[in-house]
Amino acid sequence: MLDPRTGELLHSWSDITPMEGLPAKVVREKLEEIVKIHSLKPKRMREVAPPPTNDNEEEAALAAAIAASLDEAGGGSQPAAKRAKGGSADPIGLEEDDKKPASQDDKKDWGQKYSQEPEETAAGTAGSTKMRLCLPDHTVVARRFMLADKVQKIHDYVRYKVKETHTQEYELALSYPAKILENPDETVVDANLKGAQVMVSLVPLED
């Protein structure tokens, strides 16, 4: 006997004569016995989590996926420069005029300089793009920049958002294709950052 809904085999007979050779009363009794054992009531379907319904849920899901990916790769806390260059870090803590890491003396006023959130480009602005910044704590922030903006504007926001950059060197890198953003004077479009995902990594402090 087959389940009419799923085609699953519910019961079979191997030691009796074919059903068509039995009296109708016997057939009915056997069928009633089977129905008592195998209920045909609708089975409860497994609940499936609904897809994200807003940007916050989407960002949280993406952050969790990125964190899991980093953990699997064994490089969640290692700066992208070390992964991309075989262990040779090239930290970025840049001033606009100088491509050398900012010294502690240069950073002493960062707490005040980057205490307020930079103004964000409004959604729908022509010539703008939405980027995702993956921060050191594995959170993901969606941020909109103009394509003509310099990469320095991304640094400005990171220095506001991640206070650890005031005392530690850090770097910005494209997650795919792997690329360190070394030139703060390069424009967003020239750096191929339209709709990109940018990793923000703190360079470990030396012992």
N, C-alpha and C positions, 0 to 999 in steps of 0.2 A: 504494500500500500504506500502511495506517494503523498507527500504534503502538497495539496493543490496550489499553495502559494509559492513554495520554494523548489519543489521537485525533489525534496529530500526523502529518502527511503525511511518510512516510519516503522513498517512491520513487514515481515515475509513469513511464508509457511513452507516448510520443507518435508514435513512428516505426515501431511494429510493429503487427501484426494483434492483435485482441483476444485476451486470455489464453485464453478459452474455445475459440479456434480453433486453438490450438497443441497439439502432442502432449504427453502427460503427462510424458514424459522431459524435454522442453525446458522446460516449466513448472517442474519440480522443480529443474533446473539453475539457472534464473534466480532462483528463490526462495532456493536455497542461497547464491548469489552475494550477494544482498541481505542475508541474515542475517549473512554474514561482515563486511559493511560496517557494518550497523546492529545492534549488539549489543542484545539484549533483557534483559540483566542489570539487576537493580534499580539505579536511579540513587541515588547518595548524596544524602540530603536535607541542605539547608543547616542548620547548627546555629543554634539560636536561644537567646539567653541566657535562663536561667530567671528568673522574677520574683523580687523580693526575698523572702527567707525569714525575715528578722528585722527588728526595729526599727532596728538600726544600718544595715543596707543600705538600708532605706526612707528613713532620715534622710539618708544620703549621696546617694541618688538625687534626693531633693527639693532638697538643697543645690545639687547640680549644675544642676538645672533652674532654680532661682532665680538662680544666678550667670549662667547663659546668658541668662535673661530680662533681667537688669539690664544685661548687656553689650550686648544688642541695642537696648535703650532708650537707651543712651548715658548712663545716669545711675547707674551702680553705686556711685560714690563720692560722689554728691550727696545731702545730707540730704533726707528726705521732705518737710520743711517747704518747701524751695525748690521742689520739684516740685509740691507741692500748692498753694502760694500764689504761684506765678509768680516765684520767686526771692527772696522775702522770708522769711528763716529766722526761726524762733521757737524757739530752743534750749531744751531742758529739762535743768536740772541742779538739781533742786528739793530744798529742805529741807521737812520735813513742815509747818512753820508758815508757810512763805513760798513764794509762787509765782514768785519771782525766781530767775534762775540762781545757783547756788552760787558764791561767790567763791573764789579760790585760798586765802584764809585759812580759809574754811569747810572746804575739801577737804584741808587739811594732815594731818588725822588719818584720812583715808579708808583709807589703806593698812593701818592697824591695825583700824579699825572694820569693814572688809569683808574681812578676811583669812580668815574661815571661811565655808564655804558655809551659807546659811540652810537651815533644816529644810524639807523638801518634804512636801507633803500626800501621804499614802499613797494608792496606787492603789485604786480601788473605794470611796473614802470618799464617803458621801452628801453631796450639795451641793458637789461639787468638779468641776473641768473641766481638761482637758489642753490646753495651749496650745503653740504653736511659736514660738520666739524666733529670728529671723534676725539673727545677729550681724554686725558690720561686716566680718569676714573671710569672710563668706558661709557660715559653718557654721550649722547649724540645731540647736537644742536643744529637746527636748520637756520641758516642765515642767508640773507639776500645781499648781493653786491652788484655794482655796476661792472659791466665787462671792461670798461675803461679805467676802473679803479686799479691802483697799484696793490701788489701783494702786501705791502706795508699795512694796508687797511685791515687785512686779515690778522696781521701781527697785533695791531692795536686792539682788536676785539679780544684776541686770545689773552693778551696781557691784562685786560679788564676781567675776563671770565675766569682765568686760571691764576690765582694769586701766587702759586708756587713758582711761576715764571719770574717773579720779582727777586728770587734768591737762587734759582736754578737755571742753568742753560736749558734750552728746549729746541725743538726742530719741527718744521712743518713738512709733510710729505704726502704726495699722492699715493693712495692705496693701490691703484691700478691704472695705468702701468706704474710700477714703482719709480718714484722720482722725488728727490729732495728739492724743496723750494728754497734755493740758495740766494736768489736775487730779489730783494724787497722792492726794487724799482721796476720790476717787470709787471706788465698789466695782467689782469685776470685772464683776458682772452689769449694773450701771448703765452701765458703759462699753461694754457690748455685746461683751465679750471671751470669752464662752463658746465654747470650741473655736476661738478665733481664731488668726491668724498675726500676730505683732507684729514690726515692723521696728525694729532698733536701729541708729541712724545717728550717727556722730561728726560734729560740726560742724567743718569745716576751720579750722585755725588761721590767723589773719590774718598777713599778711607784715609 
